[in-house]
Amino acid sequence: METPEIADTTPAIIELEEGKTYFWCACGRSKKQPFCDGSHKGTSFQPLSFTAEKSKKYFLCQCKHSSKKPFCDGNHKHLL
């Protein structure tokens, strides 16, 4: 099983729109973090599709090791 690349060790604070679907990068290779840009092609990774429940700021995981993907759970504090 492949290990995702750590895009950053801090969450991305992003304003998301209620009802809109987003594609979170699971591989860590995207240049448009924390969202997918197709860089996972050729790997076993697939982006995670999710819909924002409310229009507000969300903390999205960029270390790719959260147990609450795509949301940050603080796991980045235990890496490196």
Secondary structure by P-SEA (a helix, b strand, c coil): cccccccccccccccccccbbbbbbcccccccccccccccccccbbbbbbbbcccccccccccccccccccccccccccc
